Amino acid sequence: MLEFSIMEKFYSYPKVNLFLKIVGTDGNYHLLFSRFLRVKTLHDTLYFVEKKSEGFYIETNLQIDLESNTIYRTYLSLLNYLQPHHKKRVEEFFKFHTLKLEKRIPTMAGLGGGSSNSATFLNMVDGVLGLNLDIHEKLEIVKNIGSDIPFFLYDIDSANVSGKGEIIEKFDEVVPEIEVFTPPVQCSTSEVYRVFRKKFFKLTPIEELEKWREIPSLEIFQSLNIESANDLYRPAKYLCPELKKFQKEEYLFSGSGSSFFKFKE
């Protein structure tokens, strides 16, 4: 059971996709196979402060649209999931507490910052209010909010991720330090997938990727180039041509972009 202090600060870390391959579709959804790696050199900070409010509120250093924010959507989904007595406790808590969010992870950058914030927030509320939610309940709460969130609900550094992002298989390894470079380019995930489907659609048979499940990340990194590692790089580059001038040798591309990364030597 998680137990947190109300005033405790929590770090919300991003991820990179060592590789990201599209292996199938399910209606408008894409089925993927990927290796997620947690980046420990960058984080957002979340904590609660005592402050009266008429409802749920986020104080942050960035301008955000509350209605579409992943944290707010997680809050609403949590309320909808909880039994009445727990729901009332959560609503009462946020009448007298505000969430502080210090953003450092770039947005629309392929690093999963919003998804990480969602998972961190859910774990915070669970721990501070003693809701005793298990991992299956948390996964149910976030299932319609973001496909990257399940990875962040687990306290792991490396995992093989498949399906729509909900199948998480921990990979035991020591992850080398990751250097991330995010250019001043914002890539819309939905638009990148749309361009992939329209202009670059090609499915990789999962059988061709099975060997990657057991190969350490450093070895995979050394064997791939930016286009062979990530099926979304070409559509992202088509959508955002300026990415070409930021591409660097030995760097791979994370998610739908726009971040590049490599392992530090």
Buried (B, 14 or more C-beta within 10 A) or exposed (E): EEEBEBEEEBEBBBBBBBBBBBBBEEEEEBBBBBBBBBBEEBBBBBBBEEBEEEEBEBEBEEEBEEEEBBBBBBBEBBBEBBEEEBBEBBBEBBEEBBBBBBBEBBEBBBBBBBBBBBBBBBBBBBBBBEBEBEEEBBBEBBBEBBBBBBBBBBEBBBBBBBBBBBBBEEBEBEBBEBBBEBBEBEBBBEBBBBBBBEEBEEEBEEEEBEEBEEBBBBEBBEEBEBEEBBBBBBBBBBBBEEBEEBEEEEBBBBBBBBBBBBBEE
